[in-house]
Amino acid sequence: SNVVFLELLVTEHPGAGNIVTFGQFLMIALEGFIFTTDFCRKKPVIPISKYVLMVTMFFTVSVVNNYALNFNIPMPLHMIFRAGSLIANMILGIILLKKSYKLSKYVAVLMI
């Protein structure tokens, strides 16, 4: 799995986690630029400033989660840390985008 590969990679090269995270974000951004925005020909659904803020926050949380691997914590505990980013994204969606979710979604996020 992706998490096992990341653990093995970070064990050999401690700084590699952030490079992998950056590469993932770069590929997702490129894919979104090509297919979602049609090379910026489609108007964004949300304001770009709020989108950049959310992406920056998500990237920061991912980098902090990768930093936790430097402390030799067990992988199950690390996975719990990473699941916390889902809660952060939901909270940012509520605050910035004024989203509301079904009760089942709140329960599912809390269960993770």
C-alpha positions as CSV (number, residue, x, y, z in Angstrom):
1,S,0.0,0.0,0.0
2,N,1.0,3.6,-0.3
3,V,1.5,4.1,3.4
4,V,3.8,1.1,3.7
5,F,5.9,2.4,0.7
6,L,6.1,5.8,2.4
7,E,7.2,4.2,5.6
8,L,10.0,2.3,3.9
9,L,11.1,5.3,1.9
10,V,11.2,7.6,4.9
11,T,13.2,5.0,6.8
12,E,15.9,5.0,4.2
13,H,15.7,8.8,3.3
14,P,14.1,10.8,6.1
15,G,13.4,13.9,4.0
16,A,11.7,12.0,1.2
17,G,8.2,12.2,2.6
18,N,7.8,15.9,1.8
19,I,9.1,15.3,-1.7
20,V,6.5,12.6,-2.3
21,T,3.8,14.8,-0.8
22,F,4.9,17.7,-3.1
23,G,4.9,15.4,-6.1
24,Q,1.4,14.2,-5.3
25,F,0.1,17.7,-5.0
26,L,1.8,18.7,-8.2
27,M,0.3,15.9,-10.2
28,I,-3.2,16.6,-8.7
29,A,-2.8,20.3,-9.6
30,L,-1.7,19.4,-13.1
31,E,-4.6,17.0,-13.6
32,G,-7.0,19.6,-12.3
33,F,-5.6,22.3,-14.5
34,I,-6.0,20.1,-17.6
35,F,-9.2,18.3,-17.0
36,T,-11.2,20.3,-14.4
37,T,-10.5,23.8,-15.6
38,D,-9.9,22.9,-19.2
39,F,-6.6,24.9,-19.3
40,C,-8.3,27.8,-17.3
41,R,-11.1,28.1,-19.8
42,K,-13.8,27.2,-17.3
43,K,-14.7,29.6,-14.5
44,P,-13.9,28.3,-11.0
45,V,-16.8,27.3,-8.8
46,I,-15.3,28.8,-5.7
47,P,-13.1,32.0,-5.4
48,I,-9.5,31.2,-6.1
49,S,-8.3,32.9,-2.9
50,K,-10.4,30.5,-0.8
51,Y,-9.3,27.6,-2.8
52,V,-5.6,28.5,-2.4
53,L,-6.1,28.9,1.4
54,M,-7.7,25.4,1.6
55,V,-4.9,23.8,-0.5
56,T,-2.2,25.5,1.6
57,M,-3.8,24.3,4.8
58,F,-4.1,20.8,3.5
59,F,-0.5,20.8,2.2
60,T,0.7,22.0,5.6
61,V,-1.2,19.3,7.4
62,S,0.3,16.7,5.1
63,V,3.9,18.0,5.7
64,V,3.3,18.0,9.4
65,N,2.1,14.4,9.2
66,N,5.2,13.5,7.3
67,Y,7.3,15.1,9.9
68,A,5.8,12.8,12.5
69,L,7.5,9.9,10.8
70,N,10.9,11.3,12.0
71,F,9.9,10.4,15.6
72,N,9.8,6.7,14.8
73,I,6.1,6.4,15.8
74,P,4.2,3.2,14.9
75,M,2.5,3.3,11.5
76,P,-1.0,2.8,12.9
77,L,-0.6,5.9,15.1
78,H,0.7,7.8,12.1
79,M,-2.4,6.8,10.1
80,I,-4.6,8.2,12.9
81,F,-2.7,11.5,12.5
82,R,-3.3,11.5,8.8
83,A,-7.0,10.8,9.3
84,G,-7.1,14.1,11.3
85,S,-6.6,16.0,8.1
86,L,-10.1,14.9,7.0
87,I,-11.5,16.7,10.1
88,A,-9.5,19.8,9.2
89,N,-10.8,19.8,5.7
90,M,-14.4,19.4,6.9
91,I,-14.0,22.3,9.3
92,L,-12.5,24.5,6.6
93,G,-15.3,23.7,4.3
94,I,-17.8,24.7,6.9
95,I,-16.0,27.9,7.8
96,L,-14.8,29.1,4.4
97,L,-17.3,27.6,2.0
98,K,-20.3,27.7,4.3
99,K,-20.9,24.0,3.6
100,S,-23.2,21.8,5.6
101,Y,-23.1,18.1,5.7
102,K,-25.5,15.3,6.5
103,L,-25.4,14.0,10.0
104,S,-24.1,10.7,8.7
105,K,-21.0,12.4,7.2
106,Y,-20.2,14.0,10.6
107,V,-20.5,10.7,12.3
108,A,-18.3,9.0,9.6
109,V,-15.6,11.6,10.0
110,L,-15.6,11.3,13.8
111,M,-15.5,7.5,13.5
112,I,-12.3,7.7,11.4
